Amino acid sequence: MLPSSVAQWLELQLLLLTEGEHPPELKPKHKILEAVPTIRGDFLERIRIGQIKIHRAGVEKFTPNGLITSTGEELEVDTIILCTGYKMEFPYLPADSYQSERDPNAIDAHNKIELYEFVHSVRYKNLFVIGMVEVPGPLAPASEAQARWSVGVLTKRVTLPSLDEMAAAVKVAHIKQAKTYVRSERHSTITDFLPYLDRLLKPLGANPTFGRLFANVFTSGHPLQALSLMNAVYMQICAPSQYRLFGYKKSPELATATFLRTANGKKEMSEVEKRLIKRKE
């Protein structure tokens, strides 16, 4: 399976080959992969055929029929959507529970979030934040992994390092982010997708390593199915069900059926899945 950064780069190159160069208004000021890419081919096509017109400017003021941009252009619009961006703020929590003041000239000054593994406060031992992570992939599997890791910490199945070690790990993550990504709040919680999920779920034994998948060929009683599963995990897709194949709270039969169905592009739940879910109930 290709690393997420390489896969993103290849996808961007393919997009440029098939769609051509971006309109000037869409060209970013940063280098490739210094920000999370958003790729949708029909969006660019609609711009080229005139269905969508791009304006790169701020809003100077609103008018009875629309707005005037910071470049002085008056636009007549029917609907205005206010996108507030990324604000890493929790007014109901003590500010030092998830961030701290820093030297504004420091390399990690823009990285305000101080959460170990983007989850655990380095100052409040029983505070866990779920879902505040930016990954080049779906958020739901990452949030589920964070929740499982947090429960593992609370039930002593996952052992945390010392507070000093957690703070040092957070600082290392900040420096890496500052060197890799543009300085913005959105990128203050960015991390790789699969390595992050594997790292969180490794203490629970739930990361689907090659060794575990290969051993499954000889121990599952279904060698051909196990081979198909190993190929699907490492060569086809990544899906939340792969983290239920092994380890604590595993459900290998259901996870295998769900993962193979997803890898084959089938949307409807199989009878095997329905039966196994009903059995759990």
N, C-alpha and C positions, 0 to 999 in steps of 0.2 A: 504494500500500500504506500502511495506517495505521501511524503510529508505535506501537511496542509499548505505551507507557504509555496512549495513547488507546484502543487496542484493549482493554486490560485494564479500563479504566474503563467502556467501553461494555458489556463482558461482565458486569461486576459489577452495573451498572444493570439489565441484562436479567434477571440472576439475582434481584435484589430484586423486580422486577416480577412474575416468574413464581413465585417461591418464597416471597415475603413477607419479613418481618423476621427476622433471626437470633435464636435463643434467647439470653437474657442471658448464659449461660455462654460463648457463642462470640464475643461482641462484644469486639473488641480495644480496647486503651487508646490506640491511635494513630489517626491520620487515614487516610483512604482513600489507597491507593497509597504509603504510607510503609513498607510491608512487602510482600514478594512474596505475591501472592494465591494461595490454593489453592481451586479451584472444582470442586465435584463435586455436582451437583444431587441425586442419589439419596442422598447422605450426609445432607443436610438433611431429605429426606423420611423417611428411616428414623428420624431423631430425632423428627420430629413424630408418627409413628405408634407410637412407643415401642419400636422394635426396638433403638435405641441410646439409652443414657442418659448424659448428659454430667455430669462432675464436674470443677469447676475448682478444684483444690487440689493441694498437695504430698502426699508420703507421709510420715506420722509414724512408722509402724512396720508391720512385717508380722506377721500372725497365722497360726495353723495353717490357717485356711480362707480367708485373703485378706489384707486390709490395713486400716489405719485412716488416714484422710486427716488433713491438718493442720487441717481444720475439725472434727475429732472424729467424722466419719461412718465407721462400720465397713462395709466392703464384702466380700461373699463372692464370690470370683473363682476361675476355673479356671486362667487363664493370665495371667502378668504379662510385659509386653514393656518392657524398659528402653531408652528412647531417649535417647542420650547428648547429642544436640544437635550443635552445630557447634564443634569445637575445632581451631583453626588451629595445630597443633603438629606439629613434626617433630623428635623427640628425637634422631634420628641425624644431624642437621645442626647446624652452628653457629647459634645463635639470631639473630645479626646478619646471616645470609645471607638472611633473609626478613622480619625484623621488627627493631624497635629500641625502646628505652625512650623514653617521651615524658612531657611534663608532663601529669599526669592531668586538668588543667583545660583543656587545649588542645581546640580544636573538633574535632580529628581524633583524640582520645585513644583512642577505641574502635576505630579502624581500625588494626589492628596489622600488616597485611600490606604490605610494601614491595617489590613486584614491578612492574617496568615492564611495562605492558600485561597485568598479572596473570600474567606468565610469567617474566620475566627479573630475576634479582637485580641490584640496583643496586650491589652490592659485590663479587660474585663473577662474573666475566665469562662463565664457562662453566657456570653453573648455571641450568637452566630447569625450571620447575614446570608440569606439564601437568594440567589438570582441576580446578584450584582456583579456579574462578570461578563466580559465581552469576548466571545469566541467566534472564530470563522466557521460557524456551524450552528445548528439549532440550540436554542437556550434551554429547552425543556430537559433534554438528557443531562446537560451540565448541572442544572438545578437539582435534578433527582440525585445525581452523584454527590452533590454538596450536602443534601439532606441525609443521605445514607452515611456519609463520612461524619457529619455532625452527631448523628445518633450513635455512631461507633465511638466517638469521643466520649459522649455522655455515659455510655454503657461500659467504658473501659476496654473496648475491643480495639480502639485506636489510641496509641500513646503519643501524646504531644511532646515536642521538645520543650526546653525551658523557655521562659519569656524572652530572655536575651537572645537565644538561638532563633526564636520566631521573629523577633525584631530584625535580626541580621538577615534572615531569609527575605523578609519584606523589602529591605533596603537593596538587596541584590536584584530582586525582581524589578524594583523601580529603576535602577541603573540600566538594566537590560531594555526596559520599555523606552527609556529616554534615548537610547542609542539606536533603537529600531524604528520607532513610530514618531509621528508628528506630535507636538506637545498640545494635547487637548484633554479635557476631562473624559471624553469618550474612550480614549486610549489609556486611561489610568488604571483600568481593570482588565486589559486585554491579555490573553494568553493563548497558547496553542490548544486545539480542541482535543484530539485523541491523547496526546501525552498528558494533558491535564486530567482527563477522566481516568486514564490508567493509573496515574499517580495517586489520585484520591482513593480509588477503590482497591489499590494493591494491598493495603493493610487488612482489608476484609477478604482477600483472596479472590476477588471478583474480576480482576483484569484478565481478559482472555489471551494469555500468552501463547506463543507458538507451541511451547512444550506441552501445555495443558491440552491444547486442541489436538496435537499429534498423539498424545497418550490416549485421548478419547477414542481414537480409531480402534485401539486394541481393547479398551475397557467398556465401551458403551453398549456392546452387543449389536451395534448397527454400523459396521465399518464403512460401508459406502456412503451412508448418510453423514457420518462423521467426517469423511473426506470432503464431501460437498460443503459441509459447514466450515471446515478449515479454509477451503478455497474461497468461500463467500466472505468470510471475515477478513482475510488478508488480501484478497484480490478484487473484491467487488464493492461492498458498501460498508458503512459503519452505522449501527442502529442501537437504540437503547437496550434491545433484547440481548445483545451480546454480553452485557454486564450482568445477566441473570443466568449465565451458563454454569458459572463456577462460584465457589466461595459462600460466605455467609448469606443466608436468605436466598439461596439459589433456587431456580425452578427449571432444570435442564430440559425436560420434555417440552414444556410450553415455550421456553425461550428458543429452542431449536426449531420448532414448528413455525414460530412467528418470524424468526430471522430468515429462514429459507424461503418462506412465502414473500417476505419483503424483498429479498434478493432477486426473486423471480418476477418481481413487478406486479404481483397480485394484490389487489386492494381488499377484496372480500375475505373475512376471517374464515379459516377452514373449519371443517367439522371437528377435526382433532383439537384445534385451539378452543373451540366452544365447549367441548367435552371436558378438557383439562381445567378450564376456568370454572365450569360448573362444579367440578369435583372440589376445587379450592373453596368454593362457597359453602 
